[in-house]
């Protein structure tokens, strides 16, 4: 049986197929609901149910607790409607949802950015260039049907680059992949993958991108390879001439984890509105680190104790994103609707 999902306050509505999750139906209908992992692990898709009945599939308590569910909150990624449903979500987008495409890509370049981070440049089909917002991600479709998600590290306008002779190069997409020893995909990336290999991707996915209808100052919070979508957002801001006051906080255990520190510093000269605060949590004496130390999400509150007039875009490890969401809203006065996140959940995070 099909049901109608209505989202307030936008008034947008769409229809689900039998036993289809709310999020899947929304994506299929081009309705930009917020989401991240799509596996009931990160909680990015959580929203308030105003009316109707929703039955949840498997999910983690940290994404939706029993108390939250009793209070009427749902996870759209694993929530299946059993009646017409009315939801409240202020982050729903209008015409911003690009079509989901599936396409073959060729590995054009593999570059080690650090001991455990690889930059992969993918050559896309010239006649089927993917459209996406800076900050979104694609999924690799592996041979056994498994999927792995990675954010684009370059902004959409950089896909096509001019080359001598007045033409443009083949469209290129950049991804940053951290090695997870034993990982089905990352072991391949750091072991057997080579240039010219053919892979399959699908996307774009995710609701992590800059909301350009606001003039509020921006906090960009990244941990580890959570920098990848943040890098794309910075490139987009520069290209679009967006001059909102913006501060990037990038955290790692040791200085080498800030694997494109030099790139960030190079942007500061071209973007006077951009400020950069690198934070290291576990520096060793041989690192000779003289910068900020501690947890990166706490550095934000140390500098900006009142976040009520800001927007925060947080990306990286679930513990960093979850801690930031909790502390910024409870201690910093940040409105929930001004916290945008992409939690980089691994397969272990999804199935503890």
N, C-alpha and C positions, 0 to 999 in steps of 0.2 A: 504494500500500500504506500502511496506517495503522500508526503506532507509538505506544508508550506512553512518556511522559516522567514520570519520578519525581523529585521534588525532596527532597533531604535538607537538614536533619534533620527537616523538617516531615512528611515522608512523603506529601505531597500528590502526586497524579498526574493526568494528563490525556492525551488521545489527539490525535495530529495527523492531518490529512487528507493525501492524497498531495501532495508537494512544498510543503507548508505550513511556514512558519518556526515554530520553537518558541514564540517570543513571540506570534505571531498566534494560535496554538492556545491558549496560556495565557490570553490576553485573552478569546478566545471562550468558554473554559471557566470564566471567573471566577476564575482563579488569578492572584494579584497578584505576579508576578515584577517585579523592578526593571527600569526602562527609562527612556529619555529621548527621543532623536530618532527612533528606529525606522528609521534610515537607515544604520547602520553607521559613524556619524561621531563619536559622543560617548563610547562605551565604557561607558555607565551600566549596560547589560544584561549585561556580561561576568561570567561565572561559571565555576566549575571543572567539567569533565566527568569523572565518576568511571568511567562505563562507556558503551560504545556508539560509534557512528560519526556524526559531524556534518559536513556539507559546507557551506562558507560561500559566500554570494553576494558581490557587490562590497562592500568596506568599506575604511576607511582604516587605515593601519598604526598611527596614533596611538591608534586605538580597540582594535585587537588586533594586536600585532606578530607576526612569524613565530616568534619565540622563545616568546611566550606561547601561540600556537597549538600549537607543538610540545610545550609543557608540559601541554597538555590543557585550555586555556581556550577558551571559545566565546563568540560573540556570539549571543544568542538571537534578536535582531531579524532577522538575516540567515542564521542557521544552520538548515539543513534536515536533519532526522534521516534516516539511512539504515538505522537499526536502532532497537530500544528503547534509551532513553538514561536514565542516572541522572546528575543534576546536583547540585551542592552550592551552595545559596544560602540564607543566613540571613536575607535581607530579604524572603522570600516572606511575603505576608499571607494571612490566613485569610478571614474574612467581610467584609473591607474593600473588596473590589472592587465598585464600583457598576456597574450596567449601562451599556453604551455606547448613547447615544441620538443620533439625527440629527433636527434640527429647524430650522424657519425662525425667524429672529430679525429684529427691527426696530431700526434705529439710532435710539436715543432722544436721544442727546446726543453731540456732539463737542466736546472741550475741550482746548486747547493747554496742556500742562503745562510745556513748554519749547520752544525753537526747533525741536527735532527729536523731541519726544515728544508723542503725542496720546493722551488718554484717550477711549476709546469706551465709552459705556454702551449695552448691548443690552437691549431688552425681550424677554423670553422668553414663550412661550405660557403663559397662565395655568393651563391644564389639563394641562401637561406639563413641570413644573418639573424641571430637571436636578439630580441628586444628585451631589455631589463632595466631596472632601477639600480643605481649604484648602491650596493649593500645586499643585494639578493644573492641566491645561491643556485647551483645546479646539482643534479644527482647523476653520478656515474651508475650505469646499469651494467653489472658484472655478468659474466657468462652463466652463472648459476641463477641469475635473476635477482641476486642481492643488490642492494643499493647503498651508495655512500655519498654523503652530501658535503660540498665544499663551496665556499663563497667566492665570487669573482673578486679579484684584487685590483682590477682596473675598471675605470668608469666606462659607460657605454660609448662615449665619443671617441675613446682611444682604440676601439676595435679596428677601425680602418685608419691606417697611418699613411701619410703621403710619402712617396718615394721619388727619386730623380726621374724626370721625364714627364712630370705632371700627372702621374697616375697614383693609385693607392695600392698598398700591399693587400694580401689576403687577410681577412679578418682574424685577429688573434685575441685569445682570452687568456688571462693570467690567473693562476690559482696558487695558493700557498698551502702545502701539505706537511703536517708534522708526522714523523715516524712513530707509530704505535707498534712496538715489537710484538709479533704474533698477529698483527692485524691483516685481515684478508686482502685489503687493497693496499695499505701503506707498505707492507713487505714487498709487494710487487713494484711499487713506485721506487723504493730504495734498493731493490735487488735486480729484477729482471726487465723492468721497463726500459725501452730505448726509443730514441727519436725515430719518427715515422710510424710508430705503432698506431693502430686504429682502435679507438674507444667509442663508446656510445654514451651520450649524455641526454638529460631531459631537464627542462626548466623554461623560464625562471620560476623559482619558488621563494617564499618568505615575504614577510611584511616589514623587514628591516631596511628602511631607507629614509632619507632626510625629508621631513615635512616642511615644504617650502612656503606654506601659507602662514608661517609664524615668523615673528621678528625676535623671538626670545634668544638670549645667549645660549650657546650650545656647549655641552660637555660631551666629549667623545672618550669613552672608557674602553680600553682594550687590554686583554691579557693574552700573551703568547701570540698564536696565529689568529686570534680574534682581531689582530691588526689588519688582516686582509680586506674585509669589507669596509673597515674604517679608512683604509688607504683609498679605496674606490670613492668613498664619500668625499674625502678631501680633494681628490682630483676633480670630482663633479662640482664642488663648491668653487674651486678656482676657475674652472671652465665657464661656469654660469655667472661669475662675478658676484657671488654671494658673500657679503661682508659682515654677516652677523658675528659678534665676538665669539670665538671658538677656542676651547682649550682641549688638547689631546693629553690624556693620561694613559701611558702605556706601561704595563707592568710585566716583569719577568723575574724568574728566580735569580739569574745572574745576568750581567750586562750583555753577554752574547745572545741571550734570548731576545733582545731588542734588535732583531736581525736586519732591520732597515732603518736604524737610527740615523745614518747619514742621509738617507732619502728624506726623512722628515725634516731634518735641520736645513736641507736645501730648499724646502718649500717655505720656510719661515721668511726668507728674503722676499719672496714673491707674494706672500699672503700676510700683510701686516696685521690682519685681524686674528691670525692663528698663533696660539701659544702652546708650548710643548713642555710637559712634565714627565720625564722618564722616572720610573720607580722600580727599585730592585729589592727583593725580599730576602735573599740568601746569598749575598756577595761573600766571596772568600778573600782573605788578605791579598792573595796574588792578583785579584781583580783591580785593586787600587781604586775602588768605587768611591766617589766623593759626592754623589748625588743623593736624591731622596731614597729612603729605605722604608721597609714595612709593606703592608698590604696596599695595593694600588687603589682599591675602592675607598679606603679610609683617607688617603691623601686628598681626595676630592673634598670630603667634609672638613678636613683641616683647613683647606684654602677657602672653601665656599660653604660655611655652615648653614646658610639659608639658601636653599635651592628652589624656593617657591616660585621664582620668576624665570627658571631655566627649563631647557629640554635636555634630557640625558639619553645618549645612545650608547648602549653597553654591549660588548661582544667578547666572547671567549669562554673560559672554563665555567661550568655551571655554578661552582661554589662562589666565584667572583660575581657573576650575574645575579644569583639569588641573594647574596649578601648585600649587593648594591641596591637592589630593588627594596629590600626590607629596610635598610638603614636610611636610604635617601627619602623614602616616603614617611617613615616613622620619626626620624631624627632631623631630617633636612627640610621637611615640609614640601617635598616635591609631589605635585599631583600625580596620581597613578597614570593618568592619561598622557603625561609628559615623559614617561619612562618607556623607551623603545629598546628591545633587546633581541639578540640572537645568541642563544646558549649553545655552545659547541658540544653537544652530547655525543659521546662515543657509543659503540655498541654495548660496552660494559655499563655505561650510564643508563642506557635504555632497558637493559635486562640484567639488573644487579643480582 
